[in-house]
C-alpha cells in the first residue's frame, strides 16, 4: 500500500497510560500522520471503549512503530497491569468516499 492509510483500534479506557505514549509518537515518529484517541460522547468518563484513529505514511512506518521499544513497553505494561480486556481490535481502513481534512 503506497498511500497513507488509517487504523482504528477499540481499546478500554486507558487514557492516562497511553497519553505519554502519544506524545512520544508525535515527537519521534515522522511516519505517523495522525494519532488521536476518541471515546463515545455519551460514555461516562473512565468508562467505555477508547477508539484510536491512526494514519501512517505507509506500512513500513507502522511496522517500525510496532517494532519500537516504546510500543513494546506500552503493550507489556498493558498486559502486566491488566489494562486491556482483550487484544486490540485493529482494522486497516481504505477510503471509499467522502473527503479528508481540509
DSSP file (Angstrom, degrees, kcal/mol; ACC not computed):
  #  RESIDUE AA STRUCTURE BP1 BP2  ACC     N-H-->O    O-->H-N    N-H-->O    O-->H-N    TCO  KAPPA ALPHA  PHI   PSI    X-CA   Y-CA   Z-CA
    1    1 A X              0   0    0      0, 0.0    58,-0.7     0, 0.0     4,-0.1   0.000 360.0 360.0 360.0 120.7    0.0    0.0    0.0
    2    2 A X        +     0   0    0     56,-0.1     2,-0.1     2,-0.1     3,-0.1   0.744 360.0  74.1 -94.9 -26.5    1.6    3.2   -1.1
    3    3 A X  S    S-     0   0    0      1,-0.1    53,-0.1    55,-0.0     0, 0.0  -0.467  95.8 -87.3 -86.8 159.7   -0.9    5.8    0.0
    4    4 A X        -     0   0    0     -2,-0.1     2,-0.3    54,-0.1    53,-0.2  -0.281  51.3-166.4 -57.3 151.3   -1.4    6.9    3.6
    5    5 A X  E     -A   56   0A   0     51,-1.7    51,-2.2    -4,-0.1     2,-0.3  -0.935  13.2-126.3-141.2 164.3   -3.9    4.7    5.5
    6    6 A X  E     -AB  55  93A   0     87,-0.9    87,-2.3    -2,-0.3     2,-0.4  -0.792  11.9-160.0-112.3 152.3   -5.9    4.7    8.7
    7    7 A X  E     -AB  54  92A   0     47,-2.4    47,-2.5    -2,-0.3     2,-0.5  -0.995   2.7-162.4-128.5 138.4   -6.2    2.2   11.6
    8    8 A X  E     +AB  53  91A   0     83,-2.0    83,-1.9    -2,-0.4     2,-0.4  -0.987  10.6 179.8-118.4 128.4   -9.0    2.1   14.1
    9    9 A X  E     -AB  52  90A   0     43,-1.4    43,-2.5    -2,-0.5     2,-0.6  -0.995  18.6-147.4-129.5 128.5   -8.5    0.2   17.3
   10   10 A X  E     +AB  51  89A   0     79,-1.0    79,-1.0    -2,-0.4     2,-0.3  -0.845  30.6 166.1 -95.5 123.1  -11.1   -0.2   20.0
   11   11 A X  E     -A   50   0A   0     39,-3.9    39,-6.0    -2,-0.6     3,-0.1  -0.925  37.6-100.0-135.2 156.4   -9.5   -0.3   23.4
   12   12 A X  E     -A   49   0A   0     -2,-0.3     2,-1.1    37,-0.3    37,-0.2  -0.194  62.5 -69.3 -70.3 172.1  -10.7    0.0   27.0
   13   13 A X  S    S+     0   0    0     35,-0.5    -1,-0.1    33,-0.2     3,-0.1  -0.472  76.2 135.3 -71.6  98.5  -10.2    3.3   28.9
   14   14 A X    >>  +     0   0    0     -2,-1.1     4,-2.1     1,-0.1     3,-0.6  -0.163  16.5 138.6-131.6  37.3   -6.5    3.6   29.5
   15   15 A X  H 3> S+     0   0    0      1,-0.3     4,-2.8     2,-0.2    -1,-0.1   0.885  70.2  52.7 -55.1 -45.3   -6.1    7.3   28.5
   16   16 A X  H 3> S+     0   0    0      1,-0.2     4,-0.6     2,-0.2    -1,-0.3   0.858 112.4  45.2 -63.3 -34.3   -3.7    8.1   31.3
   17   17 A X  H <4 S+     0   0    0     -3,-0.6     4,-0.4     1,-0.2    -1,-0.2   0.836 118.8  42.1 -75.2 -32.4   -1.4    5.2   30.4
   18   18 A X  H >X S+     0   0    0     -4,-2.1     4,-2.1     1,-0.2     3,-0.7   0.802  93.9  78.2 -87.8 -30.1   -1.5    6.0   26.7
   19   19 A X  H 3X S+     0   0    0     -4,-2.8     4,-1.8     1,-0.3     5,-0.2   0.875  94.0  49.0 -52.7 -47.0   -1.2    9.8   26.7
   20   20 A X  H 3X S+     0   0    0     -4,-0.6     4,-1.8     1,-0.2    -1,-0.3   0.869 110.9  52.9 -61.3 -32.4    2.6    9.9   27.3
   21   21 A X  H <> S+     0   0    0     -3,-0.7     4,-2.6    -4,-0.4    -1,-0.2   0.900 105.3  52.9 -67.9 -40.3    3.0    7.4   24.5
   22   22 A X  H  X S+     0   0    0     -4,-2.1     4,-2.4     1,-0.2    -1,-0.2   0.885 108.3  51.2 -62.9 -36.2    1.0    9.5   22.1
   23   23 A X  H  X S+     0   0    0     -4,-1.8     4,-1.9    -5,-0.2    -1,-0.2   0.886 109.3  50.6 -66.3 -38.1    3.3   12.5   22.9
   24   24 A X  H  X S+     0   0    0     -4,-1.8     4,-2.2     2,-0.2     5,-0.3   0.933 110.1  49.8 -62.8 -46.0    6.3   10.2   22.2
   25   25 A X  H  X S+     0   0    0     -4,-2.6     4,-2.3     1,-0.2     7,-0.2   0.928 110.1  50.6 -59.9 -45.8    4.9    9.2   18.8
   26   26 A X  H  < S+     0   0    0     -4,-2.4    -1,-0.2     1,-0.2    -2,-0.2   0.895 117.2  39.5 -59.6 -41.0    4.2   12.8   17.9
   27   27 A X  H  < S+     0   0    0     -4,-1.9    -1,-0.2    -5,-0.1    -2,-0.2   0.752 129.2  25.6 -80.9 -25.1    7.7   13.9   18.7
   28   28 A X  H  < S+     0   0    0     -4,-2.2     2,-0.6     1,-0.2    -3,-0.2   0.511 105.1  67.5-124.6  -6.3    9.6   10.9   17.4
   29   29 A X    ><  +     0   0    0     -4,-2.3     3,-2.0    -5,-0.3    -1,-0.2  -0.769  46.6 176.7-123.1  87.8    7.8    9.1   14.6
   30   30 A X  T 3  S+     0   0    0     -2,-0.6    -1,-0.1     1,-0.3    31,-0.0   0.692  77.6  68.5 -65.4 -17.7    7.5   11.2   11.5
   31   31 A X  T 3  S+     0   0    0     30,-0.1    26,-3.2    25,-0.1     2,-0.7   0.571  81.0  89.3 -76.2  -8.0    5.8    8.4    9.6
   32   32 A X  E <   +C   56   0A   0     -3,-2.0    24,-0.2    24,-0.2     3,-0.1  -0.826  50.3 174.3 -92.2 116.5    2.7    8.9   11.8
   33   33 A X  E     +     0   0A   0     22,-2.7     2,-0.3    -2,-0.7    23,-0.2   0.723  69.4  12.9 -93.4 -25.5    0.5   11.5   10.3
   34   34 A X  E     +C   55   0A   0     21,-1.7    21,-2.8     2,-0.0    -1,-0.3  -0.964  57.7 166.5-155.8 132.4   -2.5   11.3   12.7
   35   35 A X  E     +C   54   0A   0     -2,-0.3     2,-0.4    19,-0.2    19,-0.2  -0.750  21.0 152.2-153.9  95.6   -2.7    9.6   16.1
   36   36 A X  E     -C   53   0A   0     17,-2.4    17,-2.8    -2,-0.2     2,-0.3  -0.983  33.6-139.2-139.6 141.1   -5.8   10.5   18.2
   37   37 A X  E     +C   52   0A   0     -2,-0.4     2,-0.3    15,-0.2    15,-0.2  -0.770  22.7 179.6 -98.2 142.5   -7.9    8.9   20.9
   38   38 A X  E     -C   51   0A   0     13,-2.6    13,-3.3    -2,-0.3     2,-0.3  -0.923  11.4-167.1-133.3 160.8  -11.7    9.2   21.0
   39   39 A X  E     -C   50   0A   0     -2,-0.3    11,-0.1    11,-0.2     9,-0.1  -0.980  43.8 -84.6-142.6 148.2  -14.4    7.9   23.3
   40   40 A X    >   -     0   0    0      9,-0.5     3,-1.9    -2,-0.3     0, 0.0  -0.242  37.2-127.8 -53.1 138.3  -18.2    7.9   22.6
   41   41 A X  T 3  S+     0   0    0      1,-0.3    -1,-0.2    -3,-0.0     0, 0.0   0.775 108.3  51.7 -61.6 -27.3  -19.7   11.3   23.6
   42   42 A X  T 3  S+     0   0    0      2,-0.1    -1,-0.3     0, 0.0     2,-0.2   0.399  86.2 110.9 -92.4   4.8  -22.3    9.6   25.7
   43   43 A X  S <  S-     0   0    0     -3,-1.9     2,-0.2     6,-0.1     5,-0.1  -0.527  73.8-115.4 -78.0 144.0  -19.8    7.5   27.7
   44   44 A X    >   -     0   0    0     -2,-0.2     3,-2.5     1,-0.1    -1,-0.1  -0.548  46.6 -87.9 -72.4 143.1  -19.2    8.3   31.3
   45   45 A X  T 3  S+     0   0    0      1,-0.3    -1,-0.1    -2,-0.2     3,-0.1  -0.278 116.5  16.1 -53.7 131.4  -15.6    9.5   32.0
   46   46 A X  T 3  S+     0   0    0      1,-0.3     2,-0.3    -3,-0.1    -1,-0.3   0.400 114.0  89.6  84.8  -2.9  -13.4    6.5   32.6
   47   47 A X    <   +     0   0    0     -3,-2.5    -1,-0.3     2,-0.1     2,-0.1  -0.907  65.5  32.2-124.6 154.1  -15.9    4.0   31.2
   48   48 A X  S    S-     0   0    0     -2,-0.3   -35,-0.5    -3,-0.1     2,-0.1  -0.202  91.0 -42.3  94.9 174.0  -16.5    2.7   27.7
   49   49 A X  E     -A   12   0A   0    -37,-0.2    -9,-0.5   -36,-0.1     2,-0.5  -0.391  43.5-139.2 -77.0 150.4  -14.2    2.0   24.8
   50   50 A X  E     -AC  11  39A   0    -39,-6.0   -39,-3.9   -11,-0.1     2,-0.5  -0.948  17.4-155.3-105.6 131.4  -11.4    4.1   23.6
   51   51 A X  E     -AC  10  38A   0    -13,-3.3   -13,-2.6    -2,-0.5     2,-0.5  -0.939   3.1-157.6-112.5 124.5  -11.1    4.4   19.8
   52   52 A X  E     -AC   9  37A   0    -43,-2.5   -43,-1.4    -2,-0.5     2,-0.5  -0.848   3.2-164.3 -98.9 132.5   -7.8    5.2   18.3
   53   53 A X  E     +AC   8  36A   0    -17,-2.8   -17,-2.4    -2,-0.5     2,-0.4  -0.982  17.6 176.5-114.0 120.1   -7.7    6.7   14.8
   54   54 A X  E     -AC   7  35A   0    -47,-2.5   -47,-2.4    -2,-0.5     2,-0.4  -0.946  16.3-167.0-123.9 142.6   -4.2    6.5   13.3
   55   55 A X  E     -AC   6  34A   0    -21,-2.8   -22,-2.7    -2,-0.4   -21,-1.7  -0.997  10.8-168.3-129.4 129.2   -2.9    7.5    9.9
   56   56 A X  E     -AC   5  32A   0    -51,-2.2   -51,-1.7    -2,-0.4   -24,-0.2  -0.889  29.7-128.5-118.3 145.9    0.5    6.3    8.8
   57   57 A X  S    S-     0   0    0    -26,-3.2     2,-0.3    -2,-0.3    -1,-0.1   0.892  87.9 -27.1 -56.6 -42.5    2.6    7.4    5.8
   58   58 A X  S  > S-     0   0    0    -27,-0.3     4,-1.5   -54,-0.1     3,-0.4  -0.955  71.5 -87.0-163.1 174.6    3.0    3.8    4.7
   59   59 A X  H  > S+     0   0    0    -58,-0.7     4,-2.6    -2,-0.3     5,-0.2   0.833 121.3  60.9 -63.6 -33.0    3.0    0.2    6.1
   60   60 A X  H  > S+     0   0    0      1,-0.2     4,-2.4     2,-0.2    -1,-0.2   0.906 102.6  51.5 -60.9 -41.5    6.8    0.5    6.8
   61   61 A X  H  > S+     0   0    0     -3,-0.4     4,-2.0     1,-0.2    -1,-0.2   0.902 111.1  48.0 -62.9 -40.5    6.1    3.4    9.2
   62   62 A X  H  X S+     0   0    0     -4,-1.5     4,-2.6     2,-0.2    -2,-0.2   0.918 110.6  50.9 -65.8 -43.0    3.5    1.3   11.0
   63   63 A X  H  X S+     0   0    0     -4,-2.6     4,-1.6     1,-0.2    -2,-0.2   0.891 110.0  49.9 -63.0 -39.2    5.8   -1.7   11.2
   64   64 A X  H  X S+     0   0    0     -4,-2.4     4,-0.8     2,-0.2    -1,-0.2   0.900 110.1  52.1 -64.2 -39.9    8.6    0.5   12.7
   65   65 A X  H >< S+     0   0    0     -4,-2.0     3,-0.9     1,-0.2     6,-0.4   0.947 111.3  45.3 -58.8 -50.9    6.1    1.9   15.2
   66   66 A X  H 3< S+     0   0    0     -4,-2.6    -1,-0.2     1,-0.3    -2,-0.2   0.764 113.0  50.8 -68.3 -25.2    5.1   -1.6   16.3
   67   67 A X  H 3< S+     0   0    0     -4,-1.6    -1,-0.3    -5,-0.2    -2,-0.2   0.584  89.4 112.7 -85.8 -10.5    8.7   -2.8   16.5
   68   68 A X  S <X S-     0   0    0     -3,-0.9     4,-2.3    -4,-0.8     5,-0.2  -0.231  74.7-124.7 -69.0 151.5    9.7    0.2   18.6
   69   69 A X  H  > S+     0   0    0      1,-0.2     4,-2.4     2,-0.2     5,-0.2   0.881 110.1  53.6 -60.6 -41.6   10.8   -0.1   22.2
   70   70 A X  H  > S+     0   0    0      2,-0.2     4,-2.2     1,-0.2    -1,-0.2   0.910 110.2  46.8 -63.3 -43.0    8.2    2.4   23.4
   71   71 A X  H  > S+     0   0    0     -6,-0.4     4,-2.6     2,-0.2     5,-0.2   0.936 112.9  48.5 -64.0 -47.2    5.4    0.5   21.8
   72   72 A X  H  X S+     0   0    0     -4,-2.3     4,-2.4     1,-0.2    -2,-0.2   0.892 111.2  51.2 -61.8 -39.1    6.5   -2.9   23.1
   73   73 A X  H  X S+     0   0    0     -4,-2.4     4,-2.5     2,-0.2    -1,-0.2   0.905 110.1  49.2 -64.9 -41.1    6.9   -1.3   26.6
   74   74 A X  H  X S+     0   0    0     -4,-2.2     4,-2.7     2,-0.2    -2,-0.2   0.924 111.8  48.3 -63.9 -43.8    3.4    0.1   26.5
   75   75 A X  H  X S+     0   0    0     -4,-2.6     4,-2.1     2,-0.2    -2,-0.2   0.896 112.1  49.4 -64.3 -39.4    1.9   -3.3   25.4
   76   76 A X  H  X S+     0   0    0     -4,-2.4     4,-3.1    -5,-0.2     5,-0.2   0.916 111.8  49.0 -64.5 -42.7    3.9   -5.1   28.1
   77   77 A X  H  X S+     0   0    0     -4,-2.5     4,-2.7     1,-0.2     6,-0.3   0.929 109.8  51.6 -61.9 -44.9    2.6   -2.6   30.7
   78   78 A X  H  <>S+     0   0    0     -4,-2.7     5,-2.3     1,-0.2     6,-0.8   0.904 114.5  43.4 -59.2 -41.8   -1.0   -3.0   29.4
   79   79 A X  H ><5S+     0   0    0     -4,-2.1     3,-0.8     3,-0.2    -2,-0.2   0.944 115.8  46.7 -68.6 -48.1   -0.7   -6.8   29.8
   80   80 A X  H 3<5S+     0   0    0     -4,-3.1    -2,-0.2     1,-0.2    -1,-0.2   0.838 118.5  40.7 -65.3 -34.6    1.0   -6.7   33.2
   81   81 A X  T 3<5S-     0   0    0     -4,-2.7    -1,-0.2    -5,-0.2    -2,-0.2   0.401 108.8-119.7 -95.8   2.1   -1.4   -4.2   34.7
   82   82 A X  T < 5 +     0   0    0     -3,-0.8    -3,-0.2    -4,-0.4    -4,-0.1   0.841  63.0 146.2  65.5  33.4   -4.5   -5.7   33.1
   83   83 A X      < +     0   0    0     -5,-2.3     2,-0.4    -6,-0.3    -4,-0.1   0.740  55.9  63.0 -75.1 -22.8   -5.3   -2.5   31.3
   84   84 A X        -     0   0    0     -6,-0.8     3,-0.1     1,-0.1   -73,-0.1  -0.837  64.1-155.8-105.9 140.9   -6.8   -4.3   28.3
   85   85 A X  S    S-     0   0    0     -2,-0.4     2,-0.3     1,-0.2    -1,-0.1   0.572  81.9 -26.2 -85.0 -10.1   -9.8   -6.6   28.4
   86   86 A X  S    S-     0   0    0     -3,-0.0    -1,-0.2   -74,-0.0   -74,-0.2  -0.950  96.6 -45.1-179.2-177.2   -8.5   -8.4   25.3
   87   87 A X  S    S-     0   0    0     -2,-0.3    -2,-0.1     1,-0.1     0, 0.0  -0.365  72.3 -90.2 -67.2 149.7   -6.3   -7.8   22.3
   88   88 A X        -     0   0    0      1,-0.1     2,-1.1   -79,-0.1   -77,-0.1  -0.318  33.0-129.4 -57.6 140.6   -6.8   -4.6   20.4
   89   89 A X  E     -B   10   0A   0    -79,-1.0   -79,-1.0    -3,-0.1     2,-0.4  -0.790  35.5-171.9 -93.6  93.7   -9.4   -4.9   17.6
   90   90 A X  E     -B    9   0A   0     -2,-1.1     2,-0.4   -81,-0.2   -81,-0.2  -0.759  11.3-177.0 -98.7 131.3   -7.4   -3.4   14.8
   91   91 A X  E     -B    8   0A   0    -83,-1.9   -83,-2.0    -2,-0.4     2,-0.6  -0.994  18.8-146.0-126.0 125.6   -8.9   -2.6   11.4
   92   92 A X  E     -B    7   0A   0     -2,-0.4     2,-0.3   -85,-0.2   -85,-0.2  -0.832  28.1-155.1 -88.3 123.6   -7.0   -1.3    8.5
   93   93 A X  E     -B    6   0A   0    -87,-2.3   -87,-0.9    -2,-0.6     2,-0.4  -0.709  14.5-159.2-106.2 151.5   -9.3    1.0    6.6
   94   94 A X        -     0   0    0     -2,-0.3   -89,-0.1   -89,-0.1    -2,-0.0  -0.997  29.6-112.8-126.9 128.8   -9.4    2.2    3.0
   95   95 A X        +     0   0    0     -2,-0.4     3,-0.1     1,-0.1     0, 0.0  -0.329  35.4 170.8 -61.1 139.1  -11.3    5.3    1.9
   96   96 A X        -     0   0    0      1,-0.4     2,-0.3    -2,-0.0    -1,-0.1   0.346  62.5 -22.6-127.7   0.1  -14.3    4.6   -0.2
   97   97 A X  S    S+     0   0    0      2,-0.0    -1,-0.4     0, 0.0     2,-0.1  -0.968  92.9  58.1 171.8 177.8  -15.9    8.1   -0.4
   98   98 A X  S    S-     0   0    0     -2,-0.3     2,-0.3    -3,-0.1    -3,-0.0  -0.417  77.5 -79.2  77.9-155.2  -16.2   11.5    1.3
   99   99 A X        -     0   0    0     -2,-0.1     3,-0.1     1,-0.0     2,-0.0  -0.979  30.0-125.8-147.5 159.0  -13.2   13.7    1.9
  100  100 A X        -     0   0    0     -2,-0.3    -1,-0.0     1,-0.2    -2,-0.0  -0.063  58.3 -40.7 -90.2-167.3  -10.4   14.1    4.4
  101  101 A X              0   0    0      1,-0.1    -1,-0.2    -2,-0.0     0, 0.0  -0.183 360.0 360.0 -56.7 148.5   -9.2   17.0    6.4
  102  102 A X              0   0    0     -3,-0.1    -1,-0.1     0, 0.0    -2,-0.0   0.435 360.0 360.0 -90.7 360.0   -9.2   20.4    4.8
